[in-house]
Amino acid sequence: FRAVISVRIFSDEKCFGPGIAVLLTRVRELHSLRAAAMSIGMAYSKAWTILKSAETNLGCRLLHSTTGGKHGGGAELTPEAENILAAYEAYSSELRAESDRLFEEHFKGILF
């Protein structure tokens, strides 16, 4: 048995969560929002909507995009996106570790 913790950050609306975190991580690796969306089985239109919603609710741009042309287009994370993603990953990791400790403390001898 184990507990599964998922972190979502809210203001009035949801700003950031596991979906946008995965999407941004894949953009960082693939340098393309379209390729990132495809790699996780998400429609490009949905990825665009999630990205724009997060940017609106966070109040900052998350991607710097260039359109195609002679040298092709691409996307890279803004410094703000890098900072938010790093903080989100660190916080989520620490929260999961503490959750695991508490789960064992409270359920040991009951579920396992």
DSSP file (Angstrom, degrees, kcal/mol; ACC not computed):
  #  RESIDUE AA STRUCTURE BP1 BP2  ACC     N-H-->O    O-->H-N    N-H-->O    O-->H-N    TCO  KAPPA ALPHA  PHI   PSI    X-CA   Y-CA   Z-CA
    1    1 A F              0   0    0      0, 0.0     2,-0.3     0, 0.0   110,-0.0   0.000 360.0 360.0 360.0 150.3    0.0    0.0    0.0
    2    2 A R        -     0   0    0      2,-0.0     2,-0.3   101,-0.0    98,-0.1  -0.982 360.0-119.2-158.9 154.9    1.0    3.6   -0.6
    3    3 A A        -     0   0    0     -2,-0.3     2,-0.5    93,-0.1   100,-0.1  -0.764  22.3-146.2 -94.6 145.7   -0.4    7.0   -0.7
    4    4 A V        -     0   0    0     -2,-0.3     2,-0.5    95,-0.0    -2,-0.0  -0.963  13.3-165.4-116.7 119.2   -0.2    9.0   -4.0
    5    5 A I        -     0   0    0     -2,-0.5     2,-0.4    87,-0.1    91,-0.1  -0.877   4.9-173.1-106.5 132.5    0.2   12.8   -3.6
    6    6 A S        -     0   0    0     -2,-0.5     2,-0.5     2,-0.0    -2,-0.0  -0.995  14.3-144.6-126.1 128.9   -0.4   15.1   -6.5
    7    7 A V        +     0   0    0     -2,-0.4     2,-0.4    81,-0.1    85,-0.1  -0.811  19.9 174.1-100.7 128.8    0.4   18.8   -6.2
    8    8 A R        -     0   0    0     -2,-0.5     2,-0.5     9,-0.2     9,-0.2  -1.000  19.9-145.4-130.4 133.2   -1.7   21.5   -7.8
    9    9 A I  E     -A   16   0A   0      7,-3.6     6,-3.5    -2,-0.4     7,-1.6  -0.854  21.3-173.0-103.7 130.9   -1.1   25.2   -7.3
   10   10 A F  E     +A   14   0A   0     -2,-0.5     4,-0.2     4,-0.3     2,-0.1  -0.898  27.1 167.0-122.4 148.3   -4.0   27.6   -7.2
   11   11 A S  S    S-     0   0    0      2,-2.6    -1,-0.1    -2,-0.3     3,-0.1   0.173  92.0 -42.7-110.5-113.8   -4.7   31.3   -7.1
   12   12 A D  S    S+     0   0    0     45,-0.1     2,-0.3    -2,-0.1    -2,-0.0   0.796 142.0  28.0 -78.3 -31.6   -8.4   31.8   -7.9
   13   13 A E  S    S-     0   0    0     44,-0.1    -2,-2.6    -4,-0.0     2,-0.3  -0.756 108.7 -78.4-119.1 165.9   -7.9   29.2  -10.7
   14   14 A K  E     +A   10   0A   0     -2,-0.3    -4,-0.3    -4,-0.2    43,-0.2  -0.536  48.2 175.7 -66.2 129.8   -5.6   26.3  -11.0
   15   15 A C  E     +     0   0A   0     -6,-3.5     2,-0.3     1,-0.4    43,-0.2   0.793  58.0   3.0-103.1 -40.8   -2.2   27.7  -12.1
   16   16 A F  E     +A    9   0A   0     -7,-1.6    -7,-3.6    41,-0.1    -1,-0.4  -0.998  64.3 143.1-155.4 142.2    0.2   24.8  -12.2
   17   17 A G     >  -     0   0    0     -2,-0.3     4,-2.0    -9,-0.2    -9,-0.2  -0.884  63.1 -61.0-162.5-167.5    0.1   21.1  -11.7
   18   18 A P  H  > S+     0   0    0      0, 0.0     4,-2.3     0, 0.0     5,-0.2   0.825 123.3  56.3 -62.1 -33.4    1.5   17.8  -12.9
   19   19 A G  H  > S+     0   0    0      2,-0.2     4,-2.3     1,-0.2     5,-0.1   0.951 111.6  40.0 -65.3 -50.2    0.2   18.2  -16.4
   20   20 A I  H  > S+     0   0    0      2,-0.2     4,-2.8     1,-0.2     5,-0.2   0.840 113.4  57.0 -69.0 -31.6    1.9   21.5  -17.2
   21   21 A A  H  X S+     0   0    0     -4,-2.0     4,-2.2     2,-0.2    -2,-0.2   0.933 110.1  43.3 -63.2 -45.6    5.0   20.3  -15.3
   22   22 A V  H  X S+     0   0    0     -4,-2.3     4,-2.4     2,-0.2    -2,-0.2   0.917 113.9  51.9 -64.7 -43.2    5.4   17.3  -17.6
   23   23 A L  H  X S+     0   0    0     -4,-2.3     4,-2.2     1,-0.2    -2,-0.2   0.930 111.5  45.8 -60.0 -47.0    4.6   19.4  -20.7
   24   24 A L  H  X S+     0   0    0     -4,-2.8     4,-2.5     2,-0.2    -1,-0.2   0.884 110.5  53.9 -65.0 -38.4    7.3   22.0  -19.8
   25   25 A T  H  X S+     0   0    0     -4,-2.2     4,-1.6    -5,-0.2    -1,-0.2   0.917 110.8  46.3 -60.8 -43.0    9.8   19.2  -19.0
   26   26 A R  H  X S+     0   0    0     -4,-2.4     4,-3.0     2,-0.2     5,-0.3   0.865 109.9  53.4 -69.4 -36.2    9.2   17.7  -22.5
   27   27 A V  H  X S+     0   0    0     -4,-2.2     4,-3.0     2,-0.2     5,-0.3   0.922 107.1  53.1 -61.7 -42.7    9.4   21.2  -24.2
   28   28 A R  H  < S+     0   0    0     -4,-2.5    -2,-0.2     1,-0.2    -1,-0.2   0.896 116.3  39.4 -57.5 -40.7   12.8   21.6  -22.4
   29   29 A E  H  < S+     0   0    0     -4,-1.6    -2,-0.2    -5,-0.2    -1,-0.2   0.876 127.8  30.5 -76.7 -39.2   13.9   18.3  -23.9
   30   30 A L  H  < S-     0   0    0     -4,-3.0    -3,-0.2     2,-0.2    -2,-0.2   0.570  90.1-136.7-103.0 -12.0   12.4   18.5  -27.4
   31   31 A H  S  < S+     0   0    0     -4,-3.0    44,-1.5    -5,-0.3     2,-0.3   0.807  75.0  89.3  59.5  32.2   12.4   22.3  -28.0
   32   32 A S     >  -     0   0    0     -5,-0.3     4,-2.1    42,-0.2    -2,-0.2  -0.919  64.0-152.8-159.7 129.5    8.9   22.2  -29.4
   33   33 A L  H  > S+     0   0    0     -2,-0.3     4,-2.7     2,-0.2     5,-0.2   0.908 103.8  50.6 -67.0 -41.7    5.4   22.5  -27.8
   34   34 A R  H  > S+     0   0    0      2,-0.2     4,-2.4     1,-0.2    -1,-0.2   0.935 113.2  44.3 -61.9 -47.0    4.0   20.4  -30.6
   35   35 A A  H  > S+     0   0    0      2,-0.2     4,-2.2     1,-0.2    -1,-0.2   0.887 113.3  52.1 -65.8 -38.7    6.6   17.6  -30.2
   36   36 A A  H  X S+     0   0    0     -4,-2.1     4,-0.9     2,-0.2    -2,-0.2   0.938 111.0  46.9 -62.1 -47.2    6.2   17.8  -26.4
   37   37 A A  H ><>S+     0   0    0     -4,-2.7     5,-3.0     1,-0.2     3,-0.9   0.933 112.9  49.1 -60.5 -46.7    2.4   17.4  -26.6
   38   38 A M  H ><5S+     0   0    0     -4,-2.4     3,-1.4     1,-0.2    -1,-0.2   0.876 104.8  59.4 -61.5 -37.6    2.7   14.5  -29.1
   39   39 A S  H 3<5S+     0   0    0     -4,-2.2    -1,-0.2     1,-0.3    -2,-0.2   0.737 111.8  39.5 -66.8 -21.9    5.3   12.8  -26.9
   40   40 A I  T <<5S-     0   0    0     -4,-0.9    -1,-0.3    -3,-0.9    -2,-0.2   0.238 118.7-106.8-110.7  12.8    2.8   12.6  -24.0
   41   41 A G  T < 5S+     0   0    0     -3,-1.4     2,-0.4     1,-0.2    -3,-0.2   0.815  74.1 137.4  71.5  31.1   -0.2   11.8  -26.2
   42   42 A M      < -     0   0    0     -5,-3.0    -1,-0.2    -6,-0.2    -2,-0.2  -0.887  58.3-112.3-111.7 140.3   -1.8   15.2  -25.8
   43   43 A A     >  -     0   0    0     -2,-0.4     4,-2.4     1,-0.1     3,-0.2  -0.427  23.9-125.9 -65.2 142.7   -3.4   17.2  -28.6
   44   44 A Y  H  > S+     0   0    0      1,-0.2     4,-2.7     2,-0.2     5,-0.2   0.888 111.1  55.9 -57.6 -40.2   -1.4   20.3  -29.6
   45   45 A S  H  > S+     0   0    0      1,-0.2     4,-2.1     2,-0.2    -1,-0.2   0.880 108.3  47.3 -62.6 -37.6   -4.6   22.4  -29.1
   46   46 A K  H  > S+     0   0    0     -3,-0.2     4,-2.8     2,-0.2     5,-0.2   0.912 111.2  50.9 -68.9 -42.0   -4.9   21.1  -25.5
   47   47 A A  H  X S+     0   0    0     -4,-2.4     4,-2.6     1,-0.2    -2,-0.2   0.919 111.1  48.9 -60.0 -43.8   -1.3   21.8  -24.8
   48   48 A W  H  X S+     0   0    0     -4,-2.7     4,-2.7     2,-0.2     5,-0.2   0.914 112.0  48.5 -62.3 -43.6   -1.6   25.3  -26.1
   49   49 A T  H  X S+     0   0    0     -4,-2.1     4,-2.4     2,-0.2    -2,-0.2   0.922 112.6  47.6 -63.3 -45.1   -4.7   25.9  -24.0
   50   50 A I  H  X S+     0   0    0     -4,-2.8     4,-2.4     2,-0.2    -2,-0.2   0.922 113.5  48.7 -61.8 -44.6   -3.1   24.5  -20.8
   51   51 A L  H  X S+     0   0    0     -4,-2.6     4,-2.6    -5,-0.2    -2,-0.2   0.940 112.9  46.0 -61.2 -49.5    0.0   26.6  -21.4
   52   52 A K  H  X S+     0   0    0     -4,-2.7     4,-2.4     1,-0.2    -1,-0.2   0.880 112.4  51.1 -64.6 -38.5   -1.9   29.8  -22.0
   53   53 A S  H  X S+     0   0    0     -4,-2.4     4,-2.6    -5,-0.2    -1,-0.2   0.925 111.3  47.7 -63.6 -44.7   -4.1   29.2  -19.0
   54   54 A A  H  X S+     0   0    0     -4,-2.4     4,-2.5     2,-0.2     5,-0.3   0.919 112.0  50.0 -62.4 -43.8   -1.1   28.7  -16.8
   55   55 A E  H  X>S+     0   0    0     -4,-2.6     4,-1.9     2,-0.2     5,-1.1   0.920 112.4  47.3 -61.7 -43.6    0.6   31.8  -18.1
   56   56 A T  H  <5S+     0   0    0     -4,-2.4    -2,-0.2     1,-0.2    -1,-0.2   0.938 116.2  43.1 -62.2 -47.6   -2.5   33.9  -17.5
   57   57 A N  H  <5S+     0   0    0     -4,-2.6    -2,-0.2     1,-0.2    -1,-0.2   0.802 118.4  43.9 -73.5 -29.0   -3.0   32.6  -14.0
   58   58 A L  H  <5S-     0   0    0     -4,-2.5    -1,-0.2     2,-0.2    -2,-0.2   0.714 103.6-130.3 -85.7 -21.9    0.7   32.8  -13.0
   59   59 A G  T  <5S+     0   0    0     -4,-1.9     2,-0.3    -5,-0.3    -3,-0.2   0.743  73.3  82.7  80.2  23.7    1.1   36.2  -14.6
   60   60 A C  S   <S-     0   0    0     -5,-1.1    -1,-0.2    -6,-0.2     2,-0.2  -0.990  81.7 -99.6-152.6 158.3    4.2   35.4  -16.6
   61   61 A R        -     0   0    0     -2,-0.3    20,-0.3     1,-0.1    19,-0.2  -0.575  24.9-172.4 -78.0 143.3    5.2   33.8  -19.9
   62   62 A L        +     0   0    0     -2,-0.2    16,-2.1     1,-0.2     2,-0.4   0.665  67.1  41.8-106.8 -25.8    6.4   30.2  -19.6
   63   63 A L  E     -B   77   0B   0     14,-0.3     2,-0.6    18,-0.1    14,-0.2  -0.950  58.0-153.8-126.6 145.2    7.7   29.7  -23.2
   64   64 A H  E     -B   76   0B   0     12,-3.1    12,-2.0    -2,-0.4     2,-0.3  -0.979  30.2-171.2-110.0 116.4    9.6   31.7  -25.6
   65   65 A S  E     -B   75   0B   0     -2,-0.6     2,-0.4    10,-0.2    10,-0.2  -0.832  16.0-163.7-113.9 147.0    8.6   30.5  -29.1
   66   66 A T  E     -B   74   0B   0      8,-2.7     8,-2.1    -2,-0.3     2,-0.1  -0.979  23.6-123.1-123.9 142.7   10.0   31.2  -32.5
   67   67 A T        -     0   0    0     -2,-0.4     8,-0.0     6,-0.2     0, 0.0  -0.351  35.4 -91.4 -80.5 164.4    8.1   30.4  -35.7
   68   68 A G        +     0   0    0      5,-0.1     2,-0.3    -2,-0.1    -1,-0.1   0.105  63.2 119.2 -63.4-177.0    9.4   28.2  -38.5
   69   69 A G  S >  S-     0   0    0      1,-0.1     3,-1.1     4,-0.1     4,-0.1  -0.986  79.1 -20.6 150.6-153.5   11.4   29.5  -41.4
   70   70 A K  T 3  S+     0   0    0     -2,-0.3    -1,-0.1     1,-0.3     3,-0.1   0.875 144.1  29.8 -55.2 -41.9   14.8   28.9  -42.9
   71   71 A H  T 3  S-     0   0    0      1,-0.2    -1,-0.3    -3,-0.1    -3,-0.1   0.292 115.7-115.9-103.8   9.2   16.2   27.6  -39.5
   72   72 A G    <   -     0   0    0     -3,-1.1    -1,-0.2     2,-0.0     2,-0.1   0.107  29.3 -89.0  77.8 164.4   12.9   26.1  -38.2
   73   73 A G        +     0   0    0     -4,-0.1     2,-0.3    -3,-0.1    -6,-0.2  -0.270  45.4 162.2 -98.0-172.1   11.0   27.2  -35.2
   74   74 A G  E     -B   66   0B   0     -8,-2.1    -8,-2.7    -2,-0.1     2,-0.3  -0.976  26.4-122.0 174.0 178.6   11.2   26.1  -31.7
   75   75 A A  E     -B   65   0B   0    -44,-1.5     2,-0.3    -2,-0.3   -10,-0.2  -0.998  17.6-177.5-144.8 144.9   10.4   26.7  -28.1
   76   76 A E  E     -B   64   0B   0    -12,-2.0   -12,-3.1    -2,-0.3     2,-0.2  -0.983  34.9 -99.8-139.8 154.2   12.3   27.1  -24.9
   77   77 A L  E     -B   63   0B   0     -2,-0.3   -14,-0.3   -14,-0.2   -15,-0.1  -0.460  36.0-124.9 -71.6 141.3   11.4   27.7  -21.3
   78   78 A T     >  -     0   0    0    -16,-2.1     4,-2.4    -2,-0.2     5,-0.2  -0.387  29.5-105.1 -74.4 163.1   11.6   31.2  -20.0
   79   79 A P  H  > S+     0   0    0      0, 0.0     4,-2.4     0, 0.0     5,-0.2   0.880 124.3  54.9 -56.4 -37.1   13.7   31.8  -16.9
   80   80 A E  H  > S+     0   0    0      2,-0.2     4,-2.7     1,-0.2     5,-0.2   0.915 107.7  48.5 -62.7 -42.5   10.4   32.2  -14.9
   81   81 A A  H  > S+     0   0    0    -20,-0.3     4,-2.9     2,-0.2     5,-0.2   0.909 110.0  51.8 -64.1 -42.1    9.3   28.8  -16.2
   82   82 A E  H  X S+     0   0    0     -4,-2.4     4,-2.4     1,-0.2    -2,-0.2   0.923 112.7  45.8 -59.8 -44.1   12.6   27.2  -15.2
   83   83 A N  H  X S+     0   0    0     -4,-2.4     4,-2.4     2,-0.2    -2,-0.2   0.921 114.8  46.0 -65.9 -45.0   12.3   28.7  -11.7
   84   84 A I  H  X S+     0   0    0     -4,-2.7     4,-2.8     2,-0.2    -2,-0.2   0.927 114.2  48.6 -64.0 -44.9    8.7   27.6  -11.2
   85   85 A L  H  X S+     0   0    0     -4,-2.9     4,-2.6    -5,-0.2    -2,-0.2   0.912 112.2  48.2 -63.1 -43.7    9.3   24.1  -12.6
   86   86 A A  H  X S+     0   0    0     -4,-2.4     4,-2.4    -5,-0.2    -1,-0.2   0.922 114.3  46.0 -62.9 -44.3   12.4   23.7  -10.3
   87   87 A A  H  X S+     0   0    0     -4,-2.4     4,-2.8     2,-0.2     5,-0.2   0.916 113.1  50.2 -64.5 -42.8   10.5   24.9   -7.3
   88   88 A Y  H  X S+     0   0    0     -4,-2.8     4,-2.7     2,-0.2     5,-0.2   0.922 112.3  46.7 -61.1 -45.9    7.5   22.7   -8.2
   89   89 A E  H  X S+     0   0    0     -4,-2.6     4,-2.2     2,-0.2    -2,-0.2   0.912 114.8  46.4 -65.0 -43.0    9.7   19.6   -8.6
   90   90 A A  H  X S+     0   0    0     -4,-2.4     4,-2.4    -5,-0.2     5,-0.2   0.937 115.1  46.3 -64.4 -47.2   11.6   20.2   -5.4
   91   91 A Y  H  X S+     0   0    0     -4,-2.8     4,-2.6     1,-0.2    -2,-0.2   0.929 113.5  48.9 -61.1 -46.7    8.4   20.9   -3.4
   92   92 A S  H  X S+     0   0    0     -4,-2.7     4,-2.4    -5,-0.2    -1,-0.2   0.901 111.6  49.7 -61.3 -42.1    6.6   17.8   -4.8
   93   93 A S  H  X S+     0   0    0     -4,-2.2     4,-2.1    -5,-0.2    -1,-0.2   0.928 113.4  44.8 -63.5 -46.4    9.6   15.6   -4.1
   94   94 A E  H  X S+     0   0    0     -4,-2.4     4,-2.3     1,-0.2    -2,-0.2   0.887 112.7  52.0 -65.6 -38.6    9.9   16.7   -0.5
   95   95 A L  H  X S+     0   0    0     -4,-2.6     4,-2.5    -5,-0.2    -2,-0.2   0.904 109.4  49.5 -64.6 -41.8    6.1   16.5    0.0
   96   96 A R  H  X S+     0   0    0     -4,-2.4     4,-2.7     2,-0.2    -2,-0.2   0.905 109.9  51.2 -63.9 -41.2    6.1   12.9   -1.3
   97   97 A A  H  X S+     0   0    0     -4,-2.1     4,-2.0     2,-0.2    -2,-0.2   0.927 113.2  44.5 -62.1 -44.5    8.9   11.9    1.0
   98   98 A E  H  X S+     0   0    0     -4,-2.3     4,-2.6     2,-0.2    -2,-0.2   0.886 112.1  53.2 -67.5 -37.7    7.1   13.4    4.0
   99   99 A S  H  X S+     0   0    0     -4,-2.5     4,-2.9     2,-0.2    -2,-0.2   0.918 108.1  50.3 -61.6 -43.7    3.9   11.7    2.9
  100  100 A D  H  X S+     0   0    0     -4,-2.7     4,-2.3     2,-0.2    -2,-0.2   0.915 111.4  48.9 -60.3 -43.3    5.6    8.4    2.7
  101  101 A R  H  X S+     0   0    0     -4,-2.0     4,-2.3     1,-0.2    -2,-0.2   0.935 114.5  44.4 -62.6 -46.9    7.0    8.8    6.2
  102  102 A L  H  X S+     0   0    0     -4,-2.6     4,-2.5     2,-0.2     5,-0.2   0.877 110.7  54.8 -66.4 -38.2    3.6    9.8    7.6
  103  103 A F  H  X S+     0   0    0     -4,-2.9     4,-2.6     2,-0.2     5,-0.3   0.940 111.0  44.8 -60.6 -47.1    1.8    7.0    5.7
  104  104 A E  H  X S+     0   0    0     -4,-2.3     4,-1.9     1,-0.2    -2,-0.2   0.923 112.9  52.1 -63.0 -43.0    4.1    4.4    7.3
  105  105 A E  H  < S+     0   0    0     -4,-2.3    -2,-0.2     1,-0.2    -1,-0.2   0.891 119.3  34.1 -59.0 -41.7    3.8    6.0   10.7
  106  106 A H  H  < S+     0   0    0     -4,-2.5    -1,-0.2    -5,-0.1    -2,-0.2   0.762 126.9  34.1 -90.1 -26.7    0.0    6.0   10.6
  107  107 A F  H >X>S+     0   0    0     -4,-2.6     4,-2.4    -5,-0.2     3,-2.3   0.535  80.1 117.6-110.6  -7.8   -0.8    2.8    8.7
  108  108 A K  T 3<5S+     0   0    0     -4,-1.9    -4,-0.0    -5,-0.3     0, 0.0  -0.427  87.2  19.1 -62.6 130.5    2.0    0.4    9.7
  109  109 A G  T 345S+     0   0    0     -2,-0.2    -1,-0.3     1,-0.0    -2,-0.1   0.241 123.6  62.4  90.6 -12.6    0.4   -2.5   11.5
  110  110 A I  T <45S+     0   0    0     -3,-2.3    -2,-0.2     0, 0.0    -3,-0.1   0.798 120.9  11.0-105.5 -53.8   -3.0   -1.7   10.0
  111  111 A L  T  <5       0   0    0     -4,-2.4    -3,-0.2  -110,-0.0    -4,-0.0   0.651 360.0 360.0-100.5 -19.7   -2.5   -2.1    6.2
  112  112 A F      <       0   0    0     -5,-0.8    -4,-0.2    -8,-0.1    -8,-0.0   0.307 360.0 360.0-152.8 360.0    1.0   -3.7    6.2
